[in-house]
Structures are given as C-alpha cells and as structure tokens.
Amino acid sequence: MTQLILAGDVGGTKTWLGLFAPDGHRPSVVEARRYPTLEFDSLMTMVAHFLKESEPSGQIVATCFGVAGPVRANVSRLTNVPWLVEGDEIGRQLDIAPVRLLNDLEAMARAIPVLDSEELIVVQTGTLVVGGNAALIAPGTGLGEAGIHAVGNQLIPMPSEGGLADFAARTPREFELVAMLSAHQKRVAMEDVISGPGLINLHNFTHRSNLCLNQLPPDEPDLQPTAITTSALSGNCAACVDTLDLFVSAFGAAAGNLALRSLATAGLYIGGGIAPQILTTLRNGRFIEAFVDKGPMRMLLEQVPIMVIREQQAALVGAALAARDLT
C-alpha cells in the first residue's frame, strides 16, 4: 500500500491541510486544501472533514501540524483561535498516529532549506555567511518569530512567542500610538502593531482626524488589512499611505531586533501573507532604514540577506518534512 504523510499549517485565519508522498528532497504534494479556520469547532473536526473529502488512496504513516501557538507536551492552546489542540488525541481518534505538533513558525522555518530561488524574493542582498544563524519573522493574523540556529552542518529552528513581547516605541508618533492603544488595553504587544489586526490599529490611529477615502469593508474584519494596504499602494488616501508607512517602519525595526538577537548572518526570512502584498514598500528604503538603524550594529545588519518567502504553503511543506522524520 502507498505510504502517505499528513501535514497541516493551522493559522488564525486560514488552515492548509495536505497529503504528501514521503519521497525526495522535498515531499511531493498529493492533495492540499485550504479552509477558513473558524468554520470548524476544532482541528480534529477539520482534519476529519479533509480526510473525508480527499479519500486518501494510501496509508497515512505519520502526521504533523504546525499550529499558531506555543506547544508543550504535544498540546497547544492556540493564541488567536479558541482551540485546544492535542496531538496524541487527534492521532488516536482519527487513526493517523503518530501526530506531532510544532509551532507554525518552526514548521515554516523547516521549509527554508528546501525552497527554490523563485520561491524567495530578495529585499536586501547582503553577504550570506555559510554556517551562520538565520531567523524568520512572519506578520499575519498575529506576529510569529523563530530563530534558526546553526548546529554542526544543520539549521535547527527554535520556536518562540516573540510576537507577543512588548512593543518598543522608537519615535514620538509611535509613543502616541502606544498611548492610544494603552487607553483600551493593559499592554501593547508587537503583534498589536505588526500584524493584520495591527494594520487596523494603525489605520484607526492615522484616521482619527481624517476621513478614509477608501472605506474598509465594515462587517468583514478579515478583509480590512488587505483593503488598507490596497488603498495605501494606490495612493488615493494619504492617511492610508501614512498607515502603511508606520507599519513598514515598525516592521523593519522588529526584524532588525530579531536579526540582532539571532545574529542572523545567514539571512533574515520574512513569511506570512502581508509581505508579498507590500513588496514595493519593503524595498523603498523605509523598511531597510529601520532594520539597520541599530547604532554600532548598523554595518553588521547591512550585510544580512533579507528575503521574502513567496511560497504561501511553506509552513505546510515544513510540517510535511517534520512528519517524514517520524517515519
């Protein structure tokens, strides 16, 4: 019987599930489907639905899900989704054991060594140091970060919840933003600014005394971040342009902080759904200036290669690689 591995990338907005053949340098996809995450009441329900739809023609020998939350003892309570995900229980109930859970950024980081050049977009060429560390940052429904440490001749992903660390304001306007947000919440995390919901917060900040010339879809908050970036890139609404400028500057600063913490001389990778939509702004100088503006470390950061991951199923591929390791 043909052997298959099951993989998933479970995000706050959407989830990819896929069946792969566990062969070659990069597992080859047999079938993959995308689902709105919150249309299901649990990951187990979604996976059961996927298996019913796909009707696998082989035996599932191992499973891995990258999930948007911290993982302890193969269990994760997702950060932006009201789910408790238990890997062992899913394996038993659906007969797809062994099941491993990984943080979604760890899963995405595992895919980086197998990505082709056309799946990456260079933002800063830099000078890659062979044998150096790398790092990954990914704004989406939340903000994910992962270190990728060089151990021997391998790059080993190290998951984190760095996106939930405190947001560090750097400019008078960012201090003003923090004051506005602090009036309504106890603390301001990085993902309150650098994420899809963060774009909405920034939009509210820049439009306090300005009408938005491109109205956001009022009853569809998941579509609002894309509407904001589309409006900004069109240049029709000055306040939307200001919103994106603030976002890109804060994003560049956070990426530079991560590169310093990881000493990412082998590259800083950018994942998530937002970056490919705003490539022109990532390349216009504002992002890079905030990235390298670290005092005596400026010259070091000017040499860090920065690449946007174009492949939107990278975390799914990384989960498939981790599942294959279980066989």
N, C-alpha and C positions, 0 to 999 in steps of 0.2 A: 504494500500500500504506500502511496506517495506520502512523504512527510511534509508537514507544513508548520510554520510558526505564526502565531497570532500576536499582533502588536497594536498599540494604541497611543495616541497623543491626546490627552484629556485636558482641554483648556477651559477657561472661564466662559467663553462664548461658543466655541465650536470644538468638536472632537473628531479626530480621524481614527478610524479602525481599519486594519488591513491584514490580509493573509499573504505570507511570503514563502517562497521556496528557499530553504536554508543553504543556498549554494553560492559559490563565487566570492569575490572580494566584498561585494555588497549584495545582500539578499535581494532577490528579484521579486517584485510585487506580482501577486496573482490577482488580487482584487483589493480595492480600497474604496471606502465610502466616508463621506463627511456628514455629521449630524449636528444640529443645534443642541448644545449640551443640556440646556434646561428643558428640552422637550421630553426628557426622561427623568424618572424619580431616583434613579441610581445608575451607577456604571454597570452593575450586573444586568439590569433590565435592558440597557442599551446594547451590551455585548450579546445577550440572548437574541435580541432583535436582529442584530447584524448577522449572527450565525444562521438564523432562520432565512434571511434574505439571500445570503451568499451561498448557502448549501455547499460547504467545503467538500471537495472530492478526494480528500486525503485525511490522514490522521494528524491532529494538532499535537505536537510533541513538546511544545514549550510556549509560554506566553509572557509578554512584558508590556506594562502600561507606564508611560510617562505621565505623571499627574501634577497638576498645578498646586502643589502644596508640599510641606515637609513630610518625609517618610520615616517612620520609626517602627521597627519590628514588622515590616511589610504591611503597615497600616498607614493611611493618610486621611486626615480631615482637610479637605480642600479649602484653600484660602478664600476664593471668591465664588464658590459653589457650595450649597448646603448638603454636601455628601460626605459620608464616612466610607472610605474605600478600604476593604480588607482583601488583600491579595489571596491569602490562603482560602478564605471562604468562597471567593469567586471561583477559584480552581476546583474546589470540591463540588459546588452547586452545579457548575456548568461542565464538569469533567474535562477541564482544559489545563490541569496541573502539569508541571509546576508553573506558578504565576509569580512574577517578580514585579514589584512596584519601584519606580525610580521617580525622583523629581523631574519635571518636564525639561528643565534646563540641562540636567545631567544627560537626559536622553538626547537632546539636541546636540550637546557637545560631543557625544559619542559618534555622531554622524560626520563631524567636521573632517576627519582624516579621509573619508571616502567620497567627499563632494568633488565634483568636477569643476574645472575653472569656470565653465559657463554658468555654474550654479552660484558663483560668487561675483560680487560687484566691488571693485576697488574704490575706496574713498580716499585713502592715503597710502601711497606706495610703500614708504618706509624702507627698512632693511631688515628682512627676516633673519633672526638668529636661530640657526639649526641647534636643537637641543634646549631651546628656551621654553619658558612657560607661555601659555596663551590664556585668553579669557573670553567670556561670552556674556553679552547683555541683550535683553530682548523685551522691549516695551510692547504690550498688547492690552488685554483686559486688566492685567497687573504689570508689574515690572519684575522680570527674572534676571538673576545673575548666576554665573558659575565660574569658578577658577578651573583652569585646565593645566595641571602641573606635569612637568617633565620628570618622569621616573624611569631611569635607565634609558631605553630607546622607545618608550611609550609615552603618550599624552594621556593622563588619567584625570577625568572630570571630577571636580569636587563641588557638590551641590551647596547652595546657600539660600538664605531668605533675605539677601541683601537689599532687595527692592522694598522691604518693609522697614529698613533702617530709617532714621530721621532724615528729613530733607534739610540740607545745609544751604541756607540762602547766602548769596555772594554779593548781590547788588541791592541798591535801595529799592528797586521795584520788586525784587524777589522777597525782601523783608516785608514790603507792603502786602504782597501776595500771601505770605505766611500769616500775617496779622489778620487778613480777611478770612482765611481758612480756619485759623485758630479760634475765631469767634463762634464757630459752629461745631468744632470737634476738638477732642482733647489734645491731639498731637497731629503733626503733619509728616507723613512718611514720603519717601521718594516717589512711590507709585501714585501718590495723590497729585503729583505734578507730571511725572514721566510715564504716561500710560494713556490708553483711550479715555478712561474717566478723568485722567489728569488734563487732557486736552479740553474737556468740558469745563473743568475748574478754571483753567486759564482763559477760556472763552468767556465765562461769567465775569472774570476779573477785568478783562480788557473791554468788555461791553457795558460796564457799569454806567457810563455816561454817554454811550454811543449806541445807536440802533444798528443791528446787524443787517447789512444789505442783502445777505443771502440767508434766509431764515432756515433754521435747523428743523428736521422732522420732529414735531413736538412729542409724539407718542411712541417714538422708536429710538430710545437712547442708544441702542447698539449701533445705529447708523449715524449718530451725531458726530463721532470723531472723524469719520470719512467725509462727512459734509463740511466739517470745519477745515480739514486740510484741502479739500477741493476748492472751497471758497478762497482760502489763502493763496493757493497756487494760481488761481485765476486773476488775483489782484484786484477784484472788484470791491472788496470790503477791507478798508485799511485796518480796522480792528481785528479782523480775522488774520491778516498778514502779521500784525503785532502778536497775536496768539501763537502762531507757528514760530515766529522768531524767538519768543520766550521759551517755547518748548524745546527748540533745537539747541539753544544756548544751555539750558539746564541739562539736557540730554548729553551734550558734549562734555560738560563738566563732570557728570556722573560717570560717563565712560572713561574719562581720564583718571578719575579716582580709582575705578576698578583696575585699570591698567597699571597704576602705581602699586596698588595692594597686591596684585598678582605678579608684578614685574613681567608684563606680557610682551616680552621681546619677540616671541614667535607669532604675535598677532592678536588683535582685538577684533572679535567677530560680533556682528550685530544681527540678531534674529528677530522674530516677531513679524506681525503683519503691517506695522506702521512704516517702518524704514523703507521698504521698497516703493511706497507711495510718495515719499518725500525726498527722493534721491537728489533732486536739484538743490534743495535747501541744505542737505547734508554736505554738498560739495561747494556751497557758495562762500565758505570761509568762516561763517559764524560757529558751526559745529567744531571745526578743527581748532579755531582760536580758543574756544572754551576747553577743548580737550587738552591742549598743550600748555595752557596758562597755569602752570604749577611751579612758578618760581624757578629754583635751581634745577628742577627736573624737566624743564622745557625741552632741552636738547635731546634727552632720553625719549620723551614722548613724540618728538618729531620723527623719530626713527621707527616707531611702532607701526607695522602694517595694519590698516583698518579695512575690513571687508564686510559688506552686507550679504547675508545669506538670502539668495533669490528663491531657492527651493523651499516652498511652503510646507513640504512634507518631511523636512529634515528631522524633526523630533520623532516622527513615525519611523523613519529609517533607523535612527539611533536606537529606538526601542526594539526594533527587529534584530539589530546587531546584539543587543543585550539578551534577547530571548534566545538567540542562537547559541550564546555562551552557556546556556543552561542545558543544552542537549549533550 
